[in-house]
Amino acid sequence: MEVLASLAIAAALLIGVMGYFTTAYAGVRQDGTRSHAVSQTVQAMEATRAWLMDQYTQGKLDTSTQSKQVQPADLASYGFVASPNMNTTVTYGYAQSGPPGWEITVTTTWQSRGQLQTYQITSFFGKYDHAKSRASQ
């Protein structure tokens, strides 16, 4: 009898814990927009790196540490396609320390179930990246 009672308690706890994690997973998964936002953010980062490569080649990148914003329209010819229901912001600035190059930040925001969601990634575009790309051509 005690064994059955112990099993019943363990089963109740297990079901409760599983329910909690299932609910938490559903909250994280949301409505599928997060995976789209991640894809859009990565696409914007790749386009920004290509755009920076061209800017660097043309001598248009300065070494000011002040952050500058890249317009999504400037990235369109590099493969970036913005979704109408998401806002993607791209900024870059010359690194204040470390190897010479530019720090890039891409932030995508969107509404999901009435709440503002944000996904952000950062990267570095160094002078070494440009030299490596030219060597591979």
OpenMM code with the backbone's topology and positions (N, CA, C; nanometers):
from openmm import Vec3, app, unit

residues = "MET GLU VAL LEU ALA SER LEU ALA ILE ALA ALA ALA LEU LEU ILE GLY VAL MET GLY TYR PHE THR THR ALA TYR ALA GLY VAL ARG GLN ASP GLY THR ARG SER HIS ALA VAL SER GLN THR VAL GLN ALA MET GLU ALA THR ARG ALA TRP LEU MET ASP GLN TYR THR GLN GLY LYS LEU ASP THR SER THR GLN SER LYS GLN VAL GLN PRO ALA ASP LEU ALA SER TYR GLY PHE VAL ALA SER PRO ASN MET ASN THR THR VAL THR TYR GLY TYR ALA GLN SER GLY PRO PRO GLY TRP GLU ILE THR VAL THR THR THR TRP GLN SER ARG GLY GLN LEU GLN THR TYR GLN ILE THR SER PHE PHE GLY LYS TYR ASP HIS ALA LYS SER ARG ALA SER GLN".split()
positions = [
    Vec3(0.0824, -0.1193, 0.0000),
    Vec3(0.0000, 0.0000, 0.0000),
    Vec3(0.0871, 0.1261, 0.0000),
    Vec3(0.1928, 0.1235, 0.0798),
    Vec3(0.2830, 0.2386, 0.0839),
    Vec3(0.3524, 0.2585, -0.0510),
    Vec3(0.3825, 0.1477, -0.1183),
    Vec3(0.4470, 0.1558, -0.2491),
    Vec3(0.3536, 0.2231, -0.3493),
    Vec3(0.2261, 0.1857, -0.3472),
    Vec3(0.1293, 0.2476, -0.4376),
    Vec3(0.1141, 0.3964, -0.4087),
    Vec3(0.1114, 0.4313, -0.2807),
    Vec3(0.0992, 0.5717, -0.2424),
    Vec3(0.2213, 0.6499, -0.2899),
    Vec3(0.3395, 0.5915, -0.2745),
    Vec3(0.4628, 0.6569, -0.3194),
    Vec3(0.4632, 0.6743, -0.4708),
    Vec3(0.4187, 0.5712, -0.5424),
    Vec3(0.4114, 0.5806, -0.6880),
    Vec3(0.3105, 0.6864, -0.7323),
    Vec3(0.1988, 0.6947, -0.6625),
    Vec3(0.0970, 0.7942, -0.6964),
    Vec3(0.1514, 0.9356, -0.6753),
    Vec3(0.2233, 0.9562, -0.5663),
    Vec3(0.2821, 1.0881, -0.5385),
    Vec3(0.3880, 1.1215, -0.6436),
    Vec3(0.4729, 1.0233, -0.6749),
    Vec3(0.5776, 1.0452, -0.7751),
    Vec3(0.5160, 1.0769, -0.9112),
    Vec3(0.4103, 1.0055, -0.9486),
    Vec3(0.3438, 1.0299, -1.0765),
    Vec3(0.2821, 1.1696, -1.0797),
    Vec3(0.2199, 1.2099, -0.9694),
    Vec3(0.1588, 1.3428, -0.9629),
    Vec3(0.2655, 1.4516, -0.9769),
    Vec3(0.3784, 1.4328, -0.9096),
    Vec3(0.4872, 1.5304, -0.9201),
    Vec3(0.5446, 1.5339, -1.0615),
    Vec3(0.5615, 1.4168, -1.1200),
    Vec3(0.6165, 1.4088, -1.2548),
    Vec3(0.5242, 1.4765, -1.3561),
    Vec3(0.3957, 1.4529, -1.3441),
    Vec3(0.2992, 1.5160, -1.4349),
    Vec3(0.3014, 1.6676, -1.4167),
    Vec3(0.3109, 1.7125, -1.2922),
    Vec3(0.3182, 1.8560, -1.2653),
    Vec3(0.4422, 1.9193, -1.3253),
    Vec3(0.5554, 1.8533, -1.3089),
    Vec3(0.6805, 1.9050, -1.3642),
    Vec3(0.6759, 1.9043, -1.5164),
    Vec3(0.6239, 1.7961, -1.5747),
    Vec3(0.6132, 1.7894, -1.7208),
    Vec3(0.5203, 1.8990, -1.7732),
    Vec3(0.4127, 1.9223, -1.7029),
    Vec3(0.3204, 2.0283, -1.7432),
    Vec3(0.3858, 2.1650, -1.7380),
    Vec3(0.4667, 2.1874, -1.6341),
    Vec3(0.5373, 2.3149, -1.6212),
    Vec3(0.6316, 2.3353, -1.7399),
    Vec3(0.7123, 2.2343, -1.7715),
    Vec3(0.8078, 2.2484, -1.8808),
    Vec3(0.7391, 2.2555, -2.0165),
    Vec3(0.6282, 2.1860, -2.0325),
    Vec3(0.5542, 2.1938, -2.1580),
    Vec3(0.4998, 2.3348, -2.1770),
    Vec3(0.4468, 2.3936, -2.0709),
    Vec3(0.3970, 2.5308, -2.0772),
    Vec3(0.5115, 2.6270, -2.1039),
    Vec3(0.6238, 2.6059, -2.0367),
    Vec3(0.7394, 2.6928, -2.0578),
    Vec3(0.7883, 2.6818, -2.2017),
    Vec3(0.7922, 2.5617, -2.2550),
    Vec3(0.8362, 2.5420, -2.3933),
    Vec3(0.7419, 2.6126, -2.4903),
    Vec3(0.6135, 2.6007, -2.4662),
    Vec3(0.5158, 2.6668, -2.5535),
    Vec3(0.5356, 2.8175, -2.5484),
    Vec3(0.5699, 2.8703, -2.4299),
    Vec3(0.5948, 3.0132, -2.4182),
    Vec3(0.7182, 3.0561, -2.4946),
    Vec3(0.8225, 2.9743, -2.4934),
    Vec3(0.9444, 3.0064, -2.5662),
    Vec3(0.9213, 2.9927, -2.7159),
    Vec3(0.8544, 2.8862, -2.7538),
    Vec3(0.8281, 2.8606, -2.8952),
    Vec3(0.7407, 2.9699, -2.9548),
    Vec3(0.6468, 3.0153, -2.8763),
    Vec3(0.5528, 3.1199, -2.9139),
    Vec3(0.4827, 3.0871, -3.0442),
    Vec3(0.4838, 3.1776, -3.1390),
    Vec3(0.4049, 3.1557, -3.2601),
    Vec3(0.4909, 3.1383, -3.3850),
    Vec3(0.6139, 3.0974, -3.3687),
    Vec3(0.7015, 3.0737, -3.4826),
    Vec3(0.7765, 3.1956, -3.5315),
    Vec3(0.7464, 3.3121, -3.4762),
    Vec3(0.8130, 3.4328, -3.5238),
    Vec3(0.9571, 3.4419, -3.4749),
    Vec3(0.9890, 3.3791, -3.3633),
    Vec3(1.1261, 3.3879, -3.3123),
    Vec3(1.2253, 3.3274, -3.4117),
    Vec3(1.1945, 3.2116, -3.4659),
    Vec3(1.2873, 3.1508, -3.5617),
    Vec3(1.3005, 3.2378, -3.6868),
    Vec3(1.1921, 3.3021, -3.7263),
    Vec3(1.1984, 3.3930, -3.8410),
    Vec3(1.2843, 3.5151, -3.8068),
    Vec3(1.2704, 3.5658, -3.6839),
    Vec3(1.3496, 3.6812, -3.6406),
    Vec3(1.4982, 3.6468, -3.6357),
    Vec3(1.5297, 3.5269, -3.5875),
    Vec3(1.6696, 3.4837, -3.5831),
    Vec3(1.7252, 3.4767, -3.7253),
    Vec3(1.6497, 3.4181, -3.8169),
    Vec3(1.6940, 3.4086, -3.9568),
    Vec3(1.7147, 3.5469, -4.0175),
    Vec3(1.6217, 3.6373, -3.9913),
    Vec3(1.6331, 3.7722, -4.0461),
    Vec3(1.7544, 3.8436, -3.9882),
    Vec3(1.7808, 3.8249, -3.8590),
    Vec3(1.8947, 3.8894, -3.7943),
    Vec3(2.0261, 3.8377, -3.8522),
    Vec3(2.0356, 3.7078, -3.8704),
    Vec3(2.1566, 3.6484, -3.9287),
    Vec3(2.1746, 3.6962, -4.0729),
    Vec3(2.0652, 3.7019, -4.1476),
    Vec3(2.0710, 3.7501, -4.2862),
    Vec3(2.1199, 3.8952, -4.2898),
    Vec3(2.0720, 3.9766, -4.1964),
    Vec3(2.1147, 4.1167, -4.1896),
    Vec3(2.2630, 4.1262, -4.1544),
    Vec3(2.3110, 4.0390, -4.0651),
    Vec3(2.4527, 4.0400, -4.0284),
    Vec3(2.5396, 4.0034, -4.1486),
    Vec3(2.5001, 3.9008, -4.2226),
    Vec3(2.5773, 3.8602, -4.3408),
    Vec3(2.5792, 3.9715, -4.4457),
    Vec3(2.4653, 4.0351, -4.4666),
    Vec3(2.4580, 4.1456, -4.5626),
    Vec3(2.5429, 4.2632, -4.5154),
    Vec3(2.5425, 4.2891, -4.3856),
    Vec3(2.6213, 4.3997, -4.3305),
    Vec3(2.7702, 4.3747, -4.3494),
    Vec3(2.8135, 4.2518, -4.3257),
    Vec3(2.9556, 4.2193, -4.3446),
    Vec3(2.9956, 4.2398, -4.4920),
    Vec3(2.9094, 4.2015, -4.5858),
    Vec3(2.9380, 4.2229, -4.7286),
    Vec3(2.9390, 4.3723, -4.7609),
    Vec3(2.8442, 4.4467, -4.7030),
    Vec3(2.8375, 4.5908, -4.7238),
    Vec3(2.9633, 4.6582, -4.6689),
    Vec3(3.0049, 4.6177, -4.5473),
    Vec3(3.1264, 4.6744, -4.4882),
    Vec3(3.2492, 4.6433, -4.5740),
    Vec3(3.2528, 4.5242, -4.6301),
    Vec3(3.3640, 4.4860, -4.7177),
    Vec3(3.3730, 4.5830, -4.8353),
    Vec3(3.2588, 4.6120, -4.8975),
    Vec3(3.2579, 4.7064, -5.0094),
    Vec3(3.2957, 4.8470, -4.9642),
    Vec3(3.2417, 4.8892, -4.8509),
    Vec3(3.2734, 5.0223, -4.7995),
    Vec3(3.4228, 5.0349, -4.7706),
    Vec3(3.4793, 4.9296, -4.7125),
    Vec3(3.6222, 4.9300, -4.6804),
    Vec3(3.7053, 4.9361, -4.8089),
    Vec3(3.6683, 4.8574, -4.9079),
    Vec3(3.7400, 4.8539, -5.0357),
    Vec3(3.7384, 4.9910, -5.1028),
    Vec3(3.6262, 5.0619, -5.0894),
    Vec3(3.6120, 5.1940, -5.1510),
    Vec3(3.6698, 5.3055, -5.0643),
    Vec3(3.7225, 5.2695, -4.9464),
    Vec3(3.7813, 5.3692, -4.8569),
    Vec3(3.6790, 5.4571, -4.7873),
    Vec3(3.5561, 5.4084, -4.7724),
    Vec3(3.4489, 5.4885, -4.7129),
    Vec3(3.4275, 5.4632, -4.5640),
    Vec3(3.4998, 5.3685, -4.5046),
    Vec3(3.4833, 5.3420, -4.3617),
    Vec3(3.5831, 5.4252, -4.2833),
    Vec3(3.5319, 5.5006, -4.1875),
    Vec3(3.6235, 5.5772, -4.1043),
    Vec3(3.6519, 5.5011, -3.9746),
    Vec3(3.7420, 5.5549, -3.8965),
    Vec3(3.7784, 5.4889, -3.7712),
    Vec3(3.7184, 5.5609, -3.6514),
    Vec3(3.6080, 5.6278, -3.6724),
    Vec3(3.5371, 5.6925, -3.5627),
    Vec3(3.4703, 5.5857, -3.4761),
    Vec3(3.4834, 5.5999, -3.3454),
    Vec3(3.4204, 5.5030, -3.2553),
    Vec3(3.2725, 5.5322, -3.2363),
    Vec3(3.2267, 5.6449, -3.2899),
    Vec3(3.0849, 5.6778, -3.2792),
    Vec3(3.0037, 5.5790, -3.3623),
    Vec3(2.8982, 5.5275, -3.3032),
    Vec3(2.8150, 5.4271, -3.3688),
    Vec3(2.7381, 5.4888, -3.4857),
    Vec3(2.7344, 5.4154, -3.5956),
    Vec3(2.6613, 5.4590, -3.7141),
    Vec3(2.5575, 5.3539, -3.7494),
    Vec3(2.4472, 5.3978, -3.8066),
    Vec3(2.3399, 5.3057, -3.8427),
    Vec3(2.3403, 5.2813, -3.9933),
    Vec3(2.3182, 5.1557, -4.0308),
    Vec3(2.3061, 5.1181, -4.1717),
    Vec3(2.1579, 5.0995, -4.2010),
    Vec3(2.1103, 5.1619, -4.3062),
    Vec3(1.9695, 5.1504, -4.3423),
    Vec3(1.9438, 5.0163, -4.4119),
    Vec3(1.8302, 4.9520, -4.3822),
    Vec3(1.7978, 4.8249, -4.4482),
    Vec3(1.8010, 4.8346, -4.6011),
    Vec3(1.7638, 4.9487, -4.6559),
    Vec3(1.7660, 4.9653, -4.8019),
    Vec3(1.9081, 4.9533, -4.8562),
    Vec3(2.0082, 4.9966, -4.7769),
    Vec3(2.1477, 4.9847, -4.8193),
    Vec3(2.1929, 4.8394, -4.8247),
    Vec3(2.1264, 4.7534, -4.7487),
    Vec3(2.1652, 4.6123, -4.7418),
    Vec3(2.0890, 4.5253, -4.8416),
    Vec3(1.9880, 4.5823, -4.9062),
    Vec3(1.9037, 4.5036, -4.9975),
    Vec3(1.9844, 4.4418, -5.1111),
    Vec3(2.0797, 4.5157, -5.1652),
    Vec3(2.1584, 4.4616, -5.2766),
    Vec3(2.2590, 4.3561, -5.2304),
    Vec3(2.2679, 4.3367, -5.0987),
    Vec3(2.3564, 4.2336, -5.0430),
    Vec3(2.2768, 4.1142, -4.9910),
    Vec3(2.1489, 4.1072, -5.0275),
    Vec3(2.0673, 3.9906, -4.9948),
    Vec3(1.9764, 4.0042, -4.8749),
    Vec3(1.9694, 4.1226, -4.8139),
    Vec3(1.8823, 4.1383, -4.6971),
    Vec3(1.7418, 4.1769, -4.7413),
    Vec3(1.6437, 4.1006, -4.6934),
    Vec3(1.5030, 4.1279, -4.7214),
    Vec3(1.4326, 4.1433, -4.5873),
    Vec3(1.3891, 4.2646, -4.5570),
    Vec3(1.3246, 4.2914, -4.4284),
    Vec3(1.1796, 4.2454, -4.4301),
    Vec3(1.1373, 4.1868, -4.3197),
    Vec3(0.9967, 4.1487, -4.3039),
    Vec3(0.9176, 4.2702, -4.2587),
    Vec3(0.7956, 4.2857, -4.3086),
    Vec3(0.7174, 4.4035, -4.2719),
    Vec3(0.6765, 4.4067, -4.1248),
    Vec3(0.6689, 4.2925, -4.0598),
    Vec3(0.6236, 4.2891, -3.9206),
    Vec3(0.7393, 4.2831, -3.8212),
    Vec3(0.8624, 4.3066, -3.8689),
    Vec3(0.9795, 4.3063, -3.7818),
    Vec3(1.0637, 4.4297, -3.8106),
    Vec3(1.1274, 4.4807, -3.7062),
    Vec3(1.2134, 4.5972, -3.7203),
    Vec3(1.3574, 4.5537, -3.6941),
    Vec3(1.4421, 4.5619, -3.7950),
    Vec3(1.5826, 4.5244, -3.7803),
    Vec3(1.6685, 4.6495, -3.7890),
    Vec3(1.7530, 4.6679, -3.6879),
    Vec3(1.8424, 4.7825, -3.6798),
    Vec3(1.9861, 4.7327, -3.6841),
    Vec3(2.0672, 4.7947, -3.7687),
    Vec3(2.2081, 4.7576, -3.7816),
    Vec3(2.2933, 4.8792, -3.7473),
    Vec3(2.3857, 4.8620, -3.6526),
    Vec3(2.4798, 4.9679, -3.6185),
    Vec3(2.6215, 4.9120, -3.6218),
    Vec3(2.7157, 5.0018, -3.6473),
    Vec3(2.8564, 4.9625, -3.6444),
    Vec3(2.9402, 5.0813, -3.5992),
    Vec3(3.0552, 5.0524, -3.5450),
    Vec3(3.1489, 5.1552, -3.5029),
    Vec3(3.2868, 5.0941, -3.4877),
    Vec3(3.3880, 5.1758, -3.5020),
    Vec3(3.5250, 5.1264, -3.4911),
    Vec3(3.5516, 5.0829, -3.3474),
    Vec3(3.6150, 4.9690, -3.3320),
    Vec3(3.6413, 4.9137, -3.1987),
    Vec3(3.7342, 5.0062, -3.1203),
    Vec3(3.7006, 5.0279, -2.9934),
    Vec3(3.7815, 5.1151, -2.9087),
    Vec3(3.9081, 5.0462, -2.8599),
    Vec3(3.9047, 4.9144, -2.8531),
    Vec3(4.0228, 4.8402, -2.8086),
    Vec3(4.0277, 4.7076, -2.8835),
    Vec3(4.1380, 4.6400, -2.8711),
    Vec3(4.1523, 4.5118, -2.9391),
    Vec3(4.2059, 4.5303, -3.0791),
    Vec3(4.1883, 4.4302, -3.1631),
    Vec3(4.2405, 4.4398, -3.2999),
    Vec3(4.1658, 4.5468, -3.3796),
    Vec3(4.2307, 4.6019, -3.4825),
    Vec3(4.1641, 4.7056, -3.5616),
    Vec3(4.0462, 4.6487, -3.6404),
    Vec3(3.9351, 4.7162, -3.6296),
    Vec3(3.8163, 4.6722, -3.7014),
    Vec3(3.6908, 4.7363, -3.6461),
    Vec3(3.5772, 4.6892, -3.6949),
    Vec3(3.4487, 4.7487, -3.6621),
    Vec3(3.3599, 4.6485, -3.5899),
    Vec3(3.2945, 4.6957, -3.4856),
    Vec3(3.1981, 4.6136, -3.4123),
    Vec3(3.0609, 4.6345, -3.4753),
    Vec3(2.9916, 4.5249, -3.5004),
    Vec3(2.8602, 4.5295, -3.5652),
    Vec3(2.7562, 4.4760, -3.4675),
    Vec3(2.6434, 4.5440, -3.4574),
    Vec3(2.5315, 4.4961, -3.3763),
    Vec3(2.4058, 4.4966, -3.4627),
    Vec3(2.3379, 4.3834, -3.4650),
    Vec3(2.2111, 4.3718, -3.5379),
    Vec3(2.1037, 4.3351, -3.4366),
    Vec3(1.9993, 4.4153, -3.4308),
    Vec3(1.8897, 4.3940, -3.3370),
    Vec3(1.7588, 4.3853, -3.4142),
    Vec3(1.6833, 4.2806, -3.3882),
    Vec3(1.5513, 4.2652, -3.4492),
    Vec3(1.4474, 4.2648, -3.3384),
    Vec3(1.3442, 4.3460, -3.3550),
    Vec3(1.2335, 4.3498, -3.2592),
    Vec3(1.1046, 4.3179, -3.3334),
    Vec3(1.0123, 4.2568, -3.2606),
    Vec3(0.8829, 4.2205, -3.3180),
    Vec3(0.7832, 4.2001, -3.2048),
    Vec3(0.6551, 4.2046, -3.2402),
    Vec3(0.5474, 4.1807, -3.1447),
    Vec3(0.5049, 4.0348, -3.1540),
    Vec3(0.4928, 3.9710, -3.0390),
    Vec3(0.4439, 3.8341, -3.0348),
    Vec3(0.3526, 3.8206, -2.9146),
    Vec3(0.2301, 3.7861, -2.9427),
    Vec3(0.1293, 3.7711, -2.8372),
    Vec3(0.1216, 3.8952, -2.7482),
    Vec3(0.1278, 4.0098, -2.8125),
    Vec3(0.1116, 4.1354, -2.7409),
    Vec3(0.2347, 4.1840, -2.6670),
    Vec3(0.3473, 4.1157, -2.6805),
    Vec3(0.4684, 4.1582, -2.6103),
    Vec3(0.5794, 4.1863, -2.7103),
    Vec3(0.6582, 4.2892, -2.6804),
    Vec3(0.7720, 4.3223, -2.7644),
    Vec3(0.8844, 4.2223, -2.7381),
    Vec3(0.9329, 4.1592, -2.8430),
    Vec3(1.0415, 4.0615, -2.8336),
    Vec3(1.1653, 4.1205, -2.9019),
    Vec3(1.2833, 4.0813, -2.8546),
    Vec3(1.4085, 4.1318, -2.9102),
    Vec3(1.5072, 4.0180, -2.9286),
    Vec3(1.5773, 4.0189, -3.0402),
    Vec3(1.6876, 3.9258, -3.0645),
    Vec3(1.8041, 4.0086, -3.1169),
    Vec3(1.9214, 3.9930, -3.0543),
    Vec3(2.0361, 4.0755, -3.0907),
    Vec3(2.1615, 3.9896, -3.1034),
    Vec3(2.2408, 4.0178, -3.2056),
    Vec3(2.3708, 3.9530, -3.2194),
    Vec3(2.4760, 4.0596, -3.2475),
    Vec3(2.5982, 4.0303, -3.2085),
    Vec3(2.7095, 4.1206, -3.2355),
    Vec3(2.8187, 4.0428, -3.3077),
    Vec3(2.8975, 4.1145, -3.3836),
    Vec3(3.0064, 4.0530, -3.4572),
    Vec3(3.1172, 4.1558, -3.4737),
    Vec3(3.2246, 4.1124, -3.5343),
    Vec3(3.3406, 4.1982, -3.5541),
    Vec3(3.3863, 4.1843, -3.6985),
    Vec3(3.4094, 4.2965, -3.7639),
    Vec3(3.4644, 4.2973, -3.8989),
    Vec3(3.6000, 4.3654, -3.8901),
    Vec3(3.7051, 4.2865, -3.9007),
    Vec3(3.8393, 4.3411, -3.8863),
    Vec3(3.9078, 4.3621, -4.0192),
    Vec3(4.0153, 4.4355, -4.0126),
    Vec3(4.0948, 4.4565, -4.1332),
    Vec3(4.1492, 4.3233, -4.1833),
    Vec3(4.1680, 4.2280, -4.0927),
    Vec3(4.2113, 4.0938, -4.1318),
    Vec3(4.1046, 4.0266, -4.2184),
    Vec3(3.9766, 4.0481, -4.1866),
    Vec3(3.8678, 3.9893, -4.2660),
    Vec3(3.8755, 4.0361, -4.4110),
    Vec3(3.9057, 4.1626, -4.4296),
    Vec3(3.9158, 4.2162, -4.5653),
    Vec3(4.0340, 4.1535, -4.6382),
    Vec3(4.1483, 4.1441, -4.5728),
    Vec3(4.2672, 4.0860, -4.6361),
    Vec3(4.2442, 3.9390, -4.6708),
    Vec3(4.1776, 3.8665, -4.5812),
    Vec3(4.1495, 3.7248, -4.6045),
    Vec3(4.0567, 3.7084, -4.7248),
    Vec3(3.9577, 3.7954, -4.7377),
    Vec3(3.8633, 3.7870, -4.8485),
    Vec3(3.9338, 3.8161, -4.9814),
    Vec3(4.0200, 3.9139, -4.9836),
    Vec3(4.0909, 3.9485, -5.1076),
    Vec3(4.1852, 3.8361, -5.1484),
    Vec3(4.2445, 3.7681, -5.0516),
    Vec3(4.3368, 3.6589, -5.0827),
    Vec3(4.2633, 3.5400, -5.1439),
    Vec3(4.1360, 3.5220, -5.1079),
    Vec3(4.0605, 3.4076, -5.1593),
    Vec3(4.0028, 3.4334, -5.2983),
    Vec3(4.0092, 3.5556, -5.3456),
    Vec3(3.9514, 3.5883, -5.4770),
    Vec3(4.0442, 3.5525, -5.5906),
] * unit.nanometer
topology = app.Topology()
chain = topology.addChain("A")
for resn in residues:
    res = topology.addResidue(resn, chain)
    for name in ("N", "CA", "C"):
        topology.addAtom(name, app.Element.getBySymbol(name[0]), res)
